[in-house]
Amino acid sequence: MTTLTTVIVAVFIIGYLFIALESVTKVNKAAVALLMFVVCWTLYMVNPGSYISGVDASAIPQAVSDIIEKHLGSTSTTLFFLMGAMTIVEIVDQNGGFDWVRRVMHTKSKRGLLWKIAFMTFFLSAILDNLTTAIVMIMILRKLVPDHKDRIIYASLVIIAANSGGAFSPIGDVTTIMLWNKNLITAAGVLSEIFIPSVVSLVVPALILQTQLKGELAGSNETILLDGAAEKEVMEFNSAQRKAVFFIGVGGLMFVPIFKTLTHLPPFVGVLLVLSVLWITTEVFYRSLEHGHHGLTFQKRVTSLLRRVDMSTILFFLGILMAVACLEEVGVLTSLGKGLNVAFNGNHYMVTGIIGVLSSIVDNVPLVAGCMGMYPVQAVGDFATDGIFWQLLAYCAGVGGSMLIIGSAAGVVVMGLEKITFGWYMKHVSWIAFVGYLLGIICYWCIKTLL
């Protein structure tokens, strides 16, 4: 590792430390992430020729610009997906689309609600991505659990359940989609052999977290109404319209993977399709409303709801993903993967286990991409399609992100929506997620070895 690369890594580590200590420094994590992004790439430009080979010196600036634009394009697809999904869920929520879901999940028991939330999140994230699932579930939780101290416990389990649910499905996580598209795993293989470890990685943390919840929920789980004069006008759409909004919104999000398969377009295009259809539908519904509701109607229209998009979360994603992209370009992630393979003598359980832990620190997408580049697919053996290495990688990269709150897209979004601090999550949840993660790996070993 060159001196320049060492400095870039040091900047990333220092920036990451400030993000972790946001509750202490009181500096917004988005500001730190953006600074990391700029400083890392500025340092890269000190001697870009050491990282770019086969390019004339005069063409290096343009080559670097092309590299940054390539990563920015990839990052933008995530950002537009995030903005679209957040807006869709906000539209559904504000217009009463989640009402019937809340009635289905009605219970007075705190622990009973925890298990309903856990399994709904788990199976929903196997169909949707964990990011969208987390947003949907947090919106539902806000209506069911008024006490923030209780709600952050449920929200923490949402992170774990969303990541565990995404690991056993070929379309449940970005990394499983990558492995599936490259024919490294098959839908039947990952469903049959990763499902039980994924369930274990959810059930064990849920059993531990439920000990922190006792008694019954405040009130009777009725819809939390808006205060003031708007309280009696909280619902404007009739029952059929609210259900239509729900099925177009959430059903549309479930259609996104199918849209991607049919058109081969990026997922964010499908999300924007759903947003546009839902937008048009709600505008048509609003035209049928009485004029007396005009003020509240305007507040719930998409043009108004777009202003509620959490830009700090969007900018945090931009900064952290572009900073990680710089680490990828200087070869740190690939070297790390190779070093792990040498250090553990090719022990796949140890290598993928460490990669899973690392995925809670840095983005799991470049980690998995690095592994895909390091280990070519073989006809037979552990690196064949549905081989031990690739299945373990799917599990570890997905579930491992639960160990830190910024280790997954779901965690970052929940962190922003519910204002959970990095320190609180690490103290109360990280060890619980690690226990579930480790037991899931042991469960997979038992399946492959003893059965």
C-alpha positions in Angstrom: 0.0 0.0 0.0 1.5 3.4 -1.1 1.7 6.4 1.2 -1.1 8.1 -0.7 -3.4 5.1 -0.4 -2.7 5.0 3.3 -3.7 8.6 3.7 -6.9 8.1 1.8 -7.7 5.1 4.0 -6.9 7.2 7.1 -9.3 10.0 5.9 -12.0 7.4 5.5 -11.4 5.9 8.9 -11.4 9.4 10.6 -14.5 10.4 8.8 -16.2 7.2 9.7 -15.3 7.8 13.3 -16.9 11.2 13.3 -20.1 9.6 11.7 -20.1 7.1 14.5 -19.8 9.8 17.1 -22.5 12.1 15.7 -24.4 12.1 19.0 -21.2 13.4 20.7 -19.9 15.8 18.1 -23.4 17.1 17.2 -22.1 17.4 13.6 -24.6 16.0 11.0 -23.3 12.8 9.5 -24.2 14.0 6.0 -21.8 16.9 6.3 -19.0 14.5 7.4 -19.8 12.0 4.6 -19.7 14.7 1.9 -16.3 16.0 3.3 -15.0 12.4 3.2 -16.1 12.1 -0.4 -14.4 15.3 -1.6 -11.2 14.8 0.4 -10.7 11.2 -0.7 -11.1 12.0 -4.3 -8.9 15.1 -4.0 -6.1 13.0 -2.5 -6.7 10.5 -5.4 -5.9 13.4 -7.8 -2.5 14.0 -6.2 -1.1 11.1 -8.2 -3.8 9.4 -10.2 -1.3 7.9 -12.5 -0.4 5.4 -9.8 -3.9 4.0 -10.0 -4.6 4.3 -13.7 -2.5 2.3 -16.1 -2.3 2.4 -19.9 -3.4 6.0 -20.2 -1.3 8.9 -21.5 -0.4 11.5 -18.9 -2.3 14.3 -20.7 -5.5 12.1 -20.7 -5.4 11.2 -17.0 -7.6 14.2 -15.8 -10.3 13.2 -18.2 -9.9 9.5 -17.3 -10.4 10.4 -13.6 -13.4 12.5 -14.4 -14.9 9.5 -16.3 -14.2 7.3 -13.3 -16.0 9.7 -10.9 -18.9 10.1 -13.3 -19.2 6.3 -13.6 -19.4 5.9 -9.8 -21.7 8.9 -9.6 -24.0 7.4 -12.1 -24.1 4.1 -10.1 -24.7 6.0 -6.9 -27.4 8.2 -8.4 -29.4 5.1 -9.3 -29.5 4.3 -5.6 -30.4 7.9 -4.6 -33.2 8.2 -7.1 -34.5 4.8 -6.0 -34.4 6.0 -2.4 -36.1 9.3 -3.1 -38.8 7.6 -5.2 -39.5 4.9 -2.7 -39.6 7.3 0.2 -42.1 9.5 -1.7 -44.3 6.6 -2.6 -44.5 5.4 1.0 -45.2 8.9 2.2 -48.0 9.3 -0.3 -49.6 6.0 0.8 -49.2 6.9 4.5 -50.5 10.4 4.3 -53.6 9.3 2.3 -54.6 6.5 4.6 -53.3 3.6 2.6 -51.8 1.8 5.6 -55.0 1.9 7.6 -56.2 -1.6 6.9 -52.6 -3.0 7.5 -52.6 -1.4 10.9 -56.0 -3.0 11.6 -54.6 -6.4 10.6 -51.6 -5.9 13.0 -53.8 -4.7 15.8 -52.7 -6.0 19.2 -52.4 -4.6 22.7 -49.4 -6.8 23.5 -46.0 -5.2 22.9 -44.4 -8.6 22.4 -47.2 -9.7 20.1 -46.6 -6.7 17.9 -42.9 -7.3 17.9 -43.4 -10.8 16.3 -45.9 -9.5 13.8 -43.5 -6.7 12.8 -40.6 -9.1 12.6 -42.2 -11.6 10.2 -44.0 -9.1 8.1 -40.7 -7.2 7.6 -38.8 -10.5 6.9 -41.1 -11.8 4.2 -41.8 -8.3 2.7 -38.1 -7.7 2.3 -37.7 -10.9 0.3 -40.0 -9.4 -2.3 -39.1 -5.7 -2.0 -35.6 -4.5 -1.3 -34.6 -4.0 2.4 -34.6 -0.2 1.9 -38.2 0.1 0.7 -39.4 -2.5 3.3 -37.7 -0.5 6.1 -39.5 2.7 5.0 -42.9 1.0 4.8 -42.5 -0.6 8.3 -41.4 2.5 10.0 -44.4 4.4 8.6 -46.7 1.7 10.0 -44.8 1.7 13.4 -45.3 5.4 13.7 -49.1 4.8 13.7 -49.0 1.9 16.1 -46.3 2.8 18.7 -46.5 6.4 20.0 -43.7 5.9 22.6 -40.4 6.6 20.9 -38.4 4.6 23.4 -40.4 1.5 22.5 -40.5 2.3 18.8 -36.7 2.4 18.4 -36.6 -1.2 19.7 -39.1 -2.2 17.1 -37.2 -0.1 14.5 -34.0 -2.0 15.4 -35.7 -5.3 14.8 -37.0 -3.9 11.4 -33.3 -3.4 10.4 -32.4 -7.0 11.4 -35.5 -8.5 9.8 -35.2 -6.5 6.6 -31.5 -7.6 6.1 -32.2 -11.2 7.0 -35.2 -11.4 4.7 -33.3 -10.0 1.8 -30.5 -12.6 2.2 -32.5 -15.7 1.2 -34.1 -14.2 -1.8 -32.5 -13.6 -5.2 -34.3 -10.3 -5.5 -34.2 -9.3 -1.8 -30.9 -7.4 -1.7 -28.6 -5.6 -4.2 -25.9 -8.2 -3.5 -28.1 -11.2 -4.1 -29.3 -9.6 -7.3 -25.6 -9.2 -8.3 -24.8 -12.8 -7.5 -28.0 -14.0 -9.2 -27.4 -12.0 -12.4 -23.8 -13.4 -12.7 -25.2 -17.0 -12.3 -23.2 -17.5 -9.1 -26.4 -18.5 -7.2 -29.8 -19.7 -8.4 -33.2 -18.9 -7.0 -33.9 -22.5 -6.0 -30.5 -22.9 -4.4 -30.4 -19.8 -2.2 -34.1 -20.3 -1.2 -33.5 -23.9 -0.1 -30.3 -23.5 1.7 -30.2 -19.9 3.0 -33.8 -19.6 4.2 -33.4 -21.5 7.5 -30.1 -19.6 8.5 -31.9 -16.3 7.7 -34.8 -17.3 9.9 -32.4 -18.1 12.7 -30.6 -14.7 12.3 -34.0 -13.1 12.8 -35.7 -15.2 15.5 -32.7 -15.2 17.9 -32.4 -11.4 18.0 -36.2 -11.1 18.3 -36.2 -13.4 21.3 -33.6 -11.3 23.0 -35.2 -7.9 22.1 -38.6 -9.0 23.3 -37.2 -9.0 26.9 -36.9 -5.2 26.6 -40.7 -4.9 26.0 -43.2 -5.5 28.7 -46.9 -4.8 29.2 -49.3 -3.4 26.7 -49.1 -0.6 24.2 -50.5 2.8 25.3 -54.1 3.3 24.3 -55.6 0.7 22.1 -53.5 0.9 18.9 -56.0 3.2 17.3 -54.9 5.5 14.5 -52.9 8.4 15.8 -54.8 11.4 14.6 -53.5 14.7 13.6 -54.0 17.3 16.3 -55.9 20.5 16.2 -58.6 21.4 13.6 -57.3 18.8 11.1 -58.0 15.9 13.5 -61.6 15.3 12.3 -60.5 15.6 8.7 -57.6 13.1 8.9 -59.1 10.8 6.2 -60.1 12.4 2.9 -60.3 9.3 0.6 -63.0 6.7 1.0 -62.1 3.1 1.8 -61.9 2.0 -1.8 -59.6 4.9 -2.7 -57.3 4.3 0.3 -57.0 0.6 -0.7 -56.3 1.6 -4.3 -53.5 4.0 -3.1 -52.0 1.1 -1.0 -52.1 -1.5 -3.8 -50.7 0.9 -6.4 -48.0 2.1 -4.1 -46.9 -1.1 -2.3 -48.0 -3.4 -5.1 -46.1 -1.3 -7.5 -42.9 -1.5 -5.4 -43.3 -5.3 -5.5 -43.6 -5.1 -9.3 -40.3 -3.3 -9.6 -38.1 -6.5 -9.7 -40.5 -7.9 -12.4 -40.2 -4.7 -14.3 -36.4 -4.9 -14.1 -36.5 -8.5 -15.4 -38.8 -7.7 -18.3 -37.1 -4.5 -19.4 -33.5 -4.9 -18.1 -33.7 -1.3 -17.0 -32.3 -0.2 -13.6 -34.7 -0.6 -10.6 -35.0 3.2 -10.1 -36.7 3.5 -13.4 -39.4 1.1 -12.2 -39.8 3.1 -9.0 -40.2 6.3 -10.9 -42.9 4.5 -13.0 -44.8 3.5 -9.9 -44.4 7.1 -8.5 -45.8 8.6 -11.7 -48.8 6.2 -11.8 -49.6 6.8 -8.1 -49.2 10.6 -8.6 -51.7 10.6 -11.5 -54.1 8.4 -9.5 -54.1 10.6 -6.5 -54.6 13.7 -8.6 -57.7 12.1 -10.2 -59.0 11.2 -6.7 -58.5 14.7 -5.4 -60.6 16.1 -8.2 -63.6 14.2 -6.8 -63.2 15.7 -3.2 -65.4 18.4 -1.8 -64.1 21.9 -2.0 -64.3 22.2 1.8 -61.2 20.0 2.2 -59.1 22.0 -0.2 -56.5 23.2 2.4 -55.8 19.7 3.8 -55.9 18.2 0.4 -53.2 20.5 -0.8 -51.0 19.5 2.1 -51.3 15.8 1.0 -50.7 16.3 -2.7 -47.5 14.9 -4.1 -46.1 18.4 -4.9 -46.3 19.1 -1.2 -45.1 15.8 0.0 -42.0 16.0 -2.2 -40.7 18.7 0.1 -40.7 16.2 3.0 -38.0 14.1 1.3 -35.1 13.8 3.9 -32.3 15.4 1.9 -29.8 14.9 4.7 -30.2 11.2 4.3 -29.9 11.5 0.5 -26.7 13.5 0.8 -25.3 11.1 3.4 -25.8 8.2 0.9 -24.1 10.3 -1.8 -21.1 11.0 0.4 -20.5 7.6 1.9 -21.0 5.7 -1.4 -18.7 8.0 -3.3 -16.0 7.7 -0.5 -16.3 3.9 -0.6 -16.0 4.1 -4.4 -12.6 5.9 -4.0 -11.4 3.0 -1.7 -12.5 0.6 -4.5 -10.6 2.5 -7.1 -7.3 2.5 -5.1 -7.6 -1.2 -4.7 -8.1 -1.4 -1.0 -11.2 -3.6 -1.0 -9.7 -6.1 -3.4 -6.4 -6.3 -1.5 -8.4 -6.8 1.7 -10.3 -9.7 0.2 -7.2 -11.4 -1.1 -5.5 -10.9 2.3 -8.3 -12.6 4.1 -8.2 -15.6 1.8 -4.5 -16.0 2.5 -4.8 -15.4 6.2 -7.5 -18.0 6.7 -6.1 -20.6 4.2 -9.2 -20.6 2.1 -11.6 -21.3 5.0 -14.8 -20.1 3.4 -16.7 -19.8 6.6 -14.0 -17.5 8.1 -13.5 -15.5 4.9 -17.1 -14.8 4.3 -17.8 -14.3 8.0 -15.2 -11.5 8.1 -16.6 -10.1 4.9 -20.0 -10.0 6.6 -18.5 -8.1 9.6 -16.8 -5.7 7.2 -20.1 -5.1 5.4 -21.4 -3.5 8.5 -18.7 -0.9 8.2 -18.5 -0.3 4.5 -21.0 -0.8 1.7 -21.5 -4.5 0.9 -21.9 -3.9 -2.8 -18.2 -3.1 -3.6 -17.2 -5.9 -1.1 -19.3 -8.5 -3.0 -18.2 -7.0 -6.4 -14.5 -7.4 -5.2 -15.1 -11.0 -4.3 -16.8 -11.7 -7.6 -13.7 -10.4 -9.4 -11.3 -12.3 -7.2 -12.8 -15.7 -7.4 -13.8 -17.0 -10.9 -16.7 -19.3 -11.3 -15.8 -23.0 -11.5 -17.6 -25.9 -13.0 -17.5 -27.8 -9.7 -16.5 -27.3 -6.1 -17.0 -24.5 -3.6 -16.8 -21.8 -6.3 -19.3 -23.4 -8.7 -22.8 -22.0 -9.1 -24.6 -22.4 -5.8 -21.2 -23.4 -4.2 -20.6 -22.9 -0.5 -18.6 -19.7 -1.0 -21.3 -17.9 -3.0 -24.2 -18.9 -0.8 -22.3 -17.9 2.3 -21.4 -14.6 0.7 -25.0 -13.9 -0.1 -25.9 -14.7 3.6 -23.0 -12.9 5.2 -23.0 -9.7 3.1 -26.8 -9.3 3.7 -27.2 -10.2 7.3 -23.8 -8.8 8.4 -25.1 -5.3 7.7 -27.3 -5.5 10.7 -24.4 -5.3 13.2 -24.0 -1.5 12.8 -26.8 0.9 12.1 -25.0 2.3 9.1 -24.1 -1.1 7.8 -27.1 -1.3 5.4 -29.4 0.9 3.4 -32.2 -0.1 5.8 -30.2 0.9 8.8 -29.3 4.3 7.4 -32.9 5.1 6.5 -34.2 4.0 9.9 -31.4 5.9 11.6 -32.6 9.1 9.8 -36.3 8.5 10.2 -36.3 7.5 13.9 -33.2 9.6 15.0 -31.5 6.5 16.4 -27.9 7.3 17.3 -25.0 5.2 16.3 -23.9 4.8 19.9 -27.3 3.6 21.2 -27.6 1.0 18.5 -24.1 -0.3 19.1 -24.7 -0.5 22.8 -28.1 -2.1 22.7 -28.5 -4.0 19.4 -25.1 -4.7 17.7 -24.2 -7.6 19.9 -27.7 -9.1 19.5 -27.5 -8.9 15.7 -24.0 -10.5 15.9 -25.3 -13.4 17.9 -28.0 -14.0 15.3 -25.5 -13.6 12.5 -23.1 -16.1 14.0 -25.8 -18.7 14.8 -27.1 -18.4 11.2 -23.6 -19.3 9.9 -23.4 -22.3 12.3 -26.9 -23.3 11.1 -25.7 -23.2 7.4 -22.6 -25.3 8.4 -24.9 -27.9 9.9 -27.1 -28.0 6.8 -24.2 -28.5 4.5 -22.2 -30.9 6.8 -24.7 -33.0 8.7 -27.6 -33.3 6.3 
